[in-house]
Amino acid sequence: MKRINTATKAVDLFGPGKHGFKPGNVLGGESPTKLSAEWFNAIQEEAANLVEQLFGAELDGEAVNQLATLFAAKFATLAPLHDAPLTGIPTAPTAAPGTDTNQIATMAAVKAALNDLVGAAPGVLDTLEEFAIALANDPNFAATLTASLALKAPLASPALTGDPTAPTQALGDDSTRLATTAFVAAALAAVYSPPFESAEIAFAPGASFRALAHGLGSRPMTVRSFLRCKTADLGYQVGDEVPVMISTGGTTSYNITAYAIDETYLGYIIGSGLHIHRLSDGAIVDNSANAARWRYFIRAWKV
């Protein structure tokens, strides 16, 4: 912008070097400020450049308010400093990470801050909603977790109360796994289960080998033969039992033998005769048993 600088200028009218115009005084012999083509051309180009360069418009020689109209239109597209209602895609410089001022936070700054917050969290835990879901939407999650942990037992020397449970292991398990009451009951049942006892068998000396189903479910470990008195005989009363001992009696076999075959059957055989030992006058007396007065039966145990 060029100031008036003719010889009749009002020197320093607006301050040092800021010349202006003076009306002059004809009666007082003072001439008014003369204008120059140079000054008018400068004013013209300043105004014309506003229209053409600032607003990008062509000069309208017929208009006397072109600048005013262009400025009004330009101001309508600008935001006020106070409560600016920005539209479109406004931009601003992106603040450095960690900035804590009233500087505008751009999308890039927000994204960088969120990335720093999320860090290396997996995709299912990279939003606040996912965090909330993971914490069961509990605003007192820390207290809830502490209370829950107080109800848990330590791995080392836990002092369990109430009715704790555990998987029941298979019979025969020989490890450090927990033994439940069900396991103990099954183990005791296997050891102390009631023995198998056959019905009374009328013995027939010299009978051949026979099989007998025991129903224990596993091969018995112990099998015993007994004679039960049916009629008082040889000093025994009805119901007395005499274990049968394996014996050959010299060259004549008169033993009764019973044994386990498998998880289903026992085997037994009655020899050529049956003798019962009894005590008489301090000595053991060997007597032949009367088949009509005695019955044979077998017991078998799992262990």
Contacts in CASP RR format, 6 or more apart in sequence:
PFRMAT RR
TARGET T0000
AUTHOR 0000-0000-0000
METHOD contacts of the structure
MODEL  1
MKRINTATKAVDLFGPGKHGFKPGNVLGGESPTKLSAEWFNAIQEEAANL
VEQLFGAELDGEAVNQLATLFAAKFATLAPLHDAPLTGIPTAPTAAPGTD
TNQIATMAAVKAALNDLVGAAPGVLDTLEEFAIALANDPNFAATLTASLA
LKAPLASPALTGDPTAPTQALGDDSTRLATTAFVAAALAAVYSPPFESAE
IAFAPGASFRALAHGLGSRPMTVRSFLRCKTADLGYQVGDEVPVMISTGG
TTSYNITAYAIDETYLGYIIGSGLHIHRLSDGAIVDNSANAARWRYFIRA
WKV
1 42 0 8 1.000
1 43 0 8 1.000
1 46 0 8 1.000
2 38 0 8 1.000
2 39 0 8 1.000
2 42 0 8 1.000
2 43 0 8 1.000
2 46 0 8 1.000
3 17 0 8 1.000
3 18 0 8 1.000
3 19 0 8 1.000
3 20 0 8 1.000
3 39 0 8 1.000
4 19 0 8 1.000
4 20 0 8 1.000
4 21 0 8 1.000
4 33 0 8 1.000
4 35 0 8 1.000
4 36 0 8 1.000
4 39 0 8 1.000
5 19 0 8 1.000
5 36 0 8 1.000
5 39 0 8 1.000
6 33 0 8 1.000
6 34 0 8 1.000
6 35 0 8 1.000
6 36 0 8 1.000
6 39 0 8 1.000
7 34 0 8 1.000
8 22 0 8 1.000
8 31 0 8 1.000
8 32 0 8 1.000
8 33 0 8 1.000
8 34 0 8 1.000
9 19 0 8 1.000
9 20 0 8 1.000
9 21 0 8 1.000
9 22 0 8 1.000
9 33 0 8 1.000
10 19 0 8 1.000
10 20 0 8 1.000
10 21 0 8 1.000
10 22 0 8 1.000
10 33 0 8 1.000
11 17 0 8 1.000
11 19 0 8 1.000
12 18 0 8 1.000
12 19 0 8 1.000
13 19 0 8 1.000
13 20 0 8 1.000
13 21 0 8 1.000
13 22 0 8 1.000
14 20 0 8 1.000
20 33 0 8 1.000
21 32 0 8 1.000
21 33 0 8 1.000
22 30 0 8 1.000
22 32 0 8 1.000
22 33 0 8 1.000
23 32 0 8 1.000
24 30 0 8 1.000
24 31 0 8 1.000
24 32 0 8 1.000
24 33 0 8 1.000
47 67 0 8 1.000
48 59 0 8 1.000
50 67 0 8 1.000
50 70 0 8 1.000
51 57 0 8 1.000
51 58 0 8 1.000
51 59 0 8 1.000
51 66 0 8 1.000
51 67 0 8 1.000
51 70 0 8 1.000
52 58 0 8 1.000
52 59 0 8 1.000
54 70 0 8 1.000
54 74 0 8 1.000
55 70 0 8 1.000
55 73 0 8 1.000
55 74 0 8 1.000
57 66 0 8 1.000
57 70 0 8 1.000
59 66 0 8 1.000
60 66 0 8 1.000
63 69 0 8 1.000
79 85 0 8 1.000
79 86 0 8 1.000
91 106 0 8 1.000
92 104 0 8 1.000
92 106 0 8 1.000
93 103 0 8 1.000
93 104 0 8 1.000
93 106 0 8 1.000
94 106 0 8 1.000
94 108 0 8 1.000
94 109 0 8 1.000
95 101 0 8 1.000
95 103 0 8 1.000
95 104 0 8 1.000
95 105 0 8 1.000
95 106 0 8 1.000
95 109 0 8 1.000
97 109 0 8 1.000
97 112 0 8 1.000
97 113 0 8 1.000
97 116 0 8 1.000
98 113 0 8 1.000
99 109 0 8 1.000
118 126 0 8 1.000
123 130 0 8 1.000
124 130 0 8 1.000
125 131 0 8 1.000
125 134 0 8 1.000
135 141 0 8 1.000
136 144 0 8 1.000
138 144 0 8 1.000
153 159 0 8 1.000
153 160 0 8 1.000
165 180 0 8 1.000
166 178 0 8 1.000
166 180 0 8 1.000
167 177 0 8 1.000
167 178 0 8 1.000
167 180 0 8 1.000
168 180 0 8 1.000
168 182 0 8 1.000
168 183 0 8 1.000
168 186 0 8 1.000
169 175 0 8 1.000
169 177 0 8 1.000
169 178 0 8 1.000
169 179 0 8 1.000
169 180 0 8 1.000
169 183 0 8 1.000
171 183 0 8 1.000
171 186 0 8 1.000
171 187 0 8 1.000
171 190 0 8 1.000
172 187 0 8 1.000
173 183 0 8 1.000
190 302 0 8 1.000
190 303 0 8 1.000
191 302 0 8 1.000
191 303 0 8 1.000
193 216 0 8 1.000
193 301 0 8 1.000
193 302 0 8 1.000
195 299 0 8 1.000
195 300 0 8 1.000
195 301 0 8 1.000
196 214 0 8 1.000
196 215 0 8 1.000
196 216 0 8 1.000
196 220 0 8 1.000
196 266 0 8 1.000
196 298 0 8 1.000
196 299 0 8 1.000
196 300 0 8 1.000
196 301 0 8 1.000
197 297 0 8 1.000
197 298 0 8 1.000
197 299 0 8 1.000
198 212 0 8 1.000
198 266 0 8 1.000
198 297 0 8 1.000
198 298 0 8 1.000
198 299 0 8 1.000
199 297 0 8 1.000
200 228 0 8 1.000
200 230 0 8 1.000
200 295 0 8 1.000
200 296 0 8 1.000
200 297 0 8 1.000
201 268 0 8 1.000
201 295 0 8 1.000
201 296 0 8 1.000
201 297 0 8 1.000
201 298 0 8 1.000
202 291 0 8 1.000
202 295 0 8 1.000
202 296 0 8 1.000
203 227 0 8 1.000
203 256 0 8 1.000
203 270 0 8 1.000
203 274 0 8 1.000
203 291 0 8 1.000
203 294 0 8 1.000
203 295 0 8 1.000
203 296 0 8 1.000
204 270 0 8 1.000
204 291 0 8 1.000
205 254 0 8 1.000
205 270 0 8 1.000
205 271 0 8 1.000
205 272 0 8 1.000
205 273 0 8 1.000
205 274 0 8 1.000
205 291 0 8 1.000
206 270 0 8 1.000
206 271 0 8 1.000
206 272 0 8 1.000
206 273 0 8 1.000
207 269 0 8 1.000
207 270 0 8 1.000
207 271 0 8 1.000
208 269 0 8 1.000
209 267 0 8 1.000
209 268 0 8 1.000
209 269 0 8 1.000
210 267 0 8 1.000
210 268 0 8 1.000
210 269 0 8 1.000
211 261 0 8 1.000
211 265 0 8 1.000
211 266 0 8 1.000
211 267 0 8 1.000
212 265 0 8 1.000
212 266 0 8 1.000
212 267 0 8 1.000
212 268 0 8 1.000
212 298 0 8 1.000
213 264 0 8 1.000
213 265 0 8 1.000
213 266 0 8 1.000
214 220 0 8 1.000
214 260 0 8 1.000
214 264 0 8 1.000
214 265 0 8 1.000
214 266 0 8 1.000
214 300 0 8 1.000
215 264 0 8 1.000
216 263 0 8 1.000
216 300 0 8 1.000
216 302 0 8 1.000
217 263 0 8 1.000
217 264 0 8 1.000
218 263 0 8 1.000
218 302 0 8 1.000
219 260 0 8 1.000
219 261 0 8 1.000
219 262 0 8 1.000
219 263 0 8 1.000
220 260 0 8 1.000
220 266 0 8 1.000
220 300 0 8 1.000
220 301 0 8 1.000
220 302 0 8 1.000
221 260 0 8 1.000
221 301 0 8 1.000
221 302 0 8 1.000
221 303 0 8 1.000
222 300 0 8 1.000
222 301 0 8 1.000
222 303 0 8 1.000
223 258 0 8 1.000
223 259 0 8 1.000
223 260 0 8 1.000
223 266 0 8 1.000
223 298 0 8 1.000
223 299 0 8 1.000
223 300 0 8 1.000
223 301 0 8 1.000
224 243 0 8 1.000
224 244 0 8 1.000
224 258 0 8 1.000
224 298 0 8 1.000
224 299 0 8 1.000
224 300 0 8 1.000
225 243 0 8 1.000
225 244 0 8 1.000
225 256 0 8 1.000
225 257 0 8 1.000
225 258 0 8 1.000
225 268 0 8 1.000
225 296 0 8 1.000
225 297 0 8 1.000
225 298 0 8 1.000
226 241 0 8 1.000
226 242 0 8 1.000
226 243 0 8 1.000
226 244 0 8 1.000
226 296 0 8 1.000
226 297 0 8 1.000
226 298 0 8 1.000
226 299 0 8 1.000
227 241 0 8 1.000
227 242 0 8 1.000
227 244 0 8 1.000
227 256 0 8 1.000
227 274 0 8 1.000
227 276 0 8 1.000
227 289 0 8 1.000
227 294 0 8 1.000
227 295 0 8 1.000
227 296 0 8 1.000
228 239 0 8 1.000
228 240 0 8 1.000
228 241 0 8 1.000
228 242 0 8 1.000
228 294 0 8 1.000
228 295 0 8 1.000
228 296 0 8 1.000
228 297 0 8 1.000
229 236 0 8 1.000
229 237 0 8 1.000
229 238 0 8 1.000
229 239 0 8 1.000
229 240 0 8 1.000
229 241 0 8 1.000
229 242 0 8 1.000
229 293 0 8 1.000
229 294 0 8 1.000
230 238 0 8 1.000
230 239 0 8 1.000
230 292 0 8 1.000
230 293 0 8 1.000
230 294 0 8 1.000
230 295 0 8 1.000
231 238 0 8 1.000
231 292 0 8 1.000
231 293 0 8 1.000
232 238 0 8 1.000
232 293 0 8 1.000
233 289 0 8 1.000
233 290 0 8 1.000
233 293 0 8 1.000
233 294 0 8 1.000
234 276 0 8 1.000
234 278 0 8 1.000
234 287 0 8 1.000
234 289 0 8 1.000
235 278 0 8 1.000
236 242 0 8 1.000
236 276 0 8 1.000
236 278 0 8 1.000
242 276 0 8 1.000
244 255 0 8 1.000
244 256 0 8 1.000
244 296 0 8 1.000
245 255 0 8 1.000
245 277 0 8 1.000
246 255 0 8 1.000
246 257 0 8 1.000
247 254 0 8 1.000
247 255 0 8 1.000
247 275 0 8 1.000
248 254 0 8 1.000
248 255 0 8 1.000
249 275 0 8 1.000
252 272 0 8 1.000
252 273 0 8 1.000
253 271 0 8 1.000
253 272 0 8 1.000
253 273 0 8 1.000
254 271 0 8 1.000
254 272 0 8 1.000
254 273 0 8 1.000
254 274 0 8 1.000
254 275 0 8 1.000
255 271 0 8 1.000
256 268 0 8 1.000
256 269 0 8 1.000
256 270 0 8 1.000
256 271 0 8 1.000
256 274 0 8 1.000
256 296 0 8 1.000
257 268 0 8 1.000
257 269 0 8 1.000
257 271 0 8 1.000
258 266 0 8 1.000
258 267 0 8 1.000
258 268 0 8 1.000
258 298 0 8 1.000
258 300 0 8 1.000
259 266 0 8 1.000
259 267 0 8 1.000
259 268 0 8 1.000
260 266 0 8 1.000
260 267 0 8 1.000
260 300 0 8 1.000
261 267 0 8 1.000
266 298 0 8 1.000
266 300 0 8 1.000
268 298 0 8 1.000
270 296 0 8 1.000
273 288 0 8 1.000
274 288 0 8 1.000
274 289 0 8 1.000
274 291 0 8 1.000
274 294 0 8 1.000
275 286 0 8 1.000
275 287 0 8 1.000
275 288 0 8 1.000
275 289 0 8 1.000
276 286 0 8 1.000
276 287 0 8 1.000
276 288 0 8 1.000
276 289 0 8 1.000
276 294 0 8 1.000
277 284 0 8 1.000
277 285 0 8 1.000
277 286 0 8 1.000
277 287 0 8 1.000
278 284 0 8 1.000
278 285 0 8 1.000
278 287 0 8 1.000
279 285 0 8 1.000
END
